[in-house]
C-alpha cells in the first residue's frame, strides 16, 4: 500500500487509512469507516489506524479488524453498596463534563443483586484504546473490581439488572463527519481531510 506525502502528519493521529485495493485514502474517521463497511461496495476494504505520526510525514499504522466497527466494548466498575456505586457513576459523568469523551458512549448505574452494583461505560469497540487513555488521563479510579471488553458488554446486556441511572456522552468531534455522497466522493481521494 502506497500512502501519499502528508503535511502536518501529527494531526492525523487517531484517524484511519483505508486500503481500497487499487488505492488508499488517509484521514477517515471511525464513523466514516463504519459507514463504508456497512455498504456492499466497501465490505472488503482493509483498515489501519494511525497510532503515531512524525514531522517528516511517516506514520505508525495498526491494522484493525473490520468486524470491530460493528461491536461495542465497555468497562465495568463494580461496587458492593449503592452509595459507592452512585459515587463511581457521578465521578465518571463528572469526568465527561470536564473532558469530553473520545466518542459517544453510554454510562449506566445498575443493581445486579442486593449486594452488587455496577457502573457500566459502553462505547464503540474501535475506541477501546482511547477510552482507556481517557480514564487514565482523568485519574478515574474505583475501589471495587473492574472488567472490560466486548464479552463483558454482552454479559451485562444478558444479566438480570435494575437500571438506577443512565446518561449519554457525546464526543467533542474535531472533524465534520462525511456521509452519503460526500463520503463516497472522499473514497476516490488520497487525502480525505
C-alpha positions in Angstrom: 0.0 0.0 0.0 1.4 3.3 -1.1 0.5 6.4 1.0 0.6 10.0 -0.2 3.0 12.5 1.2 1.3 14.1 4.2 1.9 17.6 5.5 1.3 18.1 9.3 1.0 14.3 9.8 0.6 14.6 13.5 -3.0 15.9 13.1 -3.9 12.5 11.5 -3.1 10.5 14.7 -6.3 8.7 15.7 -7.7 8.8 12.2 -7.8 5.9 9.7 -6.1 4.8 6.5 -8.4 2.8 4.2 -6.8 0.5 1.6 -9.4 0.1 -1.2 -7.2 -2.3 -3.2 -6.2 -0.2 -6.1 -5.6 3.0 -4.0 -5.7 4.2 -0.4 -7.2 7.1 1.4 -5.7 8.8 4.5 -7.8 10.7 7.1 -11.1 8.9 7.6 -12.9 9.0 11.0 -14.1 5.8 12.7 -17.7 6.8 12.0 -16.9 7.2 8.3 -15.1 3.8 8.2 -18.1 2.2 9.9 -20.4 3.7 7.2 -18.1 2.4 4.4 -18.1 -1.1 5.9 -21.9 -1.2 6.0 -22.0 -1.0 2.2 -21.5 -4.0 -0.1 -19.2 -2.0 -2.3 -16.6 -1.5 0.6 -17.2 -4.6 2.7 -13.7 -5.9 2.0 -11.6 -2.8 2.5 -8.6 -3.0 4.7 -8.5 -0.5 7.6 -5.5 0.8 9.5 -5.5 3.2 12.5 -2.9 5.9 12.6 -1.3 5.5 16.1 1.5 8.0 15.7 2.9 10.4 13.1 6.2 12.2 12.7 7.1 15.6 11.4 8.7 14.0 8.3 5.2 12.5 7.3 5.9 9.0 8.4 3.0 7.3 10.3 2.7 4.2 12.5 -0.3 2.2 11.4 -2.1 -0.7 13.2 -4.4 -3.0 11.3 -8.0 -3.0 12.5 -10.4 -5.9 12.0 -13.4 -4.8 10.0 -15.8 -6.5 12.4 -14.6 -4.3 15.2 -16.6 -1.4 13.8 -19.9 -3.2 14.5 -19.1 -4.1 18.1 -19.4 -2.4 21.4 -16.8 -2.6 24.1 -17.0 -1.5 27.7 -15.6 -1.0 31.1 -17.5 -2.2 34.2 -16.8 -0.9 37.7 -18.3 -3.0 40.5 -19.4 -1.9 44.0 -20.9 -3.7 47.0 -23.2 -0.9 48.0 -25.4 1.6 46.3 -23.7 4.7 47.8 -20.3 3.7 46.5 -21.8 2.8 43.1 -23.5 6.2 42.9 -20.3 7.9 43.7 -18.5 6.0 41.0 -21.3 6.9 38.5 -21.2 10.6 39.5 -17.4 10.8 39.2 -17.4 9.2 35.8 -20.1 11.6 34.5 -18.2 14.5 36.1 -15.1 13.5 34.1 -17.1 13.8 30.9 -18.2 17.3 31.8 -14.6 18.4 32.4 -13.1 16.5 29.5 -15.2 15.3 26.6 -15.3 11.6 25.9 -13.3 10.3 22.9 -16.5 9.1 21.3 -20.2 8.7 22.0 -20.8 6.4 24.9 -23.4 5.3 27.4 -23.0 5.1 31.2 -25.3 3.0 33.3 -25.7 2.6 37.0 -27.3 -0.7 37.7 -28.1 -3.0 40.5 -27.2 -6.6 39.7 -28.2 -8.1 43.0 -28.8 -6.9 46.5 -25.1 -6.5 47.2 -23.7 -5.9 43.8 -23.9 -2.7 41.7 -22.1 -1.7 38.5 -21.2 1.5 36.7 -21.0 0.5 33.1 -19.3 2.5 30.4 -20.2 1.2 26.9 -18.8 2.6 23.7 -17.9 1.6 20.1 -15.2 -1.0 20.2 -12.9 0.8 17.8 -12.3 3.4 20.6 -11.1 1.0 23.2 -7.6 2.4 23.4 -8.9 6.0 23.5 -11.3 5.3 26.4 -8.6 3.6 28.4 -6.4 6.6 27.9 -9.2 9.0 28.7 -9.9 7.3 32.1 -6.2 7.1 32.9 -5.6 10.8 31.9 -8.5 11.9 34.1 -7.4 9.7 37.1 -10.7 7.8 37.3 -10.3 5.1 39.9 -12.8 2.9 41.8 -12.3 0.7 44.9 -14.1 -2.4 43.6 -13.4 -5.0 40.9 -13.4 -3.9 37.2 -13.6 -5.7 33.9 -13.8 -4.7 30.3 -14.1 -5.8 26.7 -16.8 -6.8 24.2 -17.6 -10.1 26.1 -18.3 -8.1 29.3 -20.7 -5.9 27.4 -22.7 -9.0 26.3 -22.7 -10.4 29.8 -24.0 -7.0 31.1 -26.8 -6.9 28.5 -27.8 -10.5 29.3 -27.8 -10.0 33.1 -30.9 -9.5 35.2 -30.5 -5.9 36.4 -32.3 -2.8 37.5 -31.0 0.3 35.8 -30.9 3.0 38.5 -29.5 5.9 36.4 -28.0 6.4 32.9 -26.6 9.1 30.7 -25.3 9.6 27.2 -21.9 11.0 26.5 -21.1 12.9 23.3 -17.6 13.4 21.8 -16.2 16.8 21.0 -15.6 15.9 17.4 -12.8 17.9 15.8 -13.8 16.9 12.3 -17.1 17.3 10.5 -18.3 13.8 9.5 -18.7 13.0 5.8 -21.7 11.0 4.9 -23.6 9.8 1.8 -22.4 11.3 -1.4 -19.6 13.3 0.3 -18.2 10.2 1.8 -18.4 8.3 -1.5 -16.5 11.1 -3.2 -13.9 11.0 -0.5 -13.1 7.3 -1.3 -11.5 8.5 -4.5 -9.1 10.9 -2.8 -5.7 10.0 -1.4 -6.0 12.6 1.4 -9.6 12.9 2.8 -9.1 15.9 5.0 
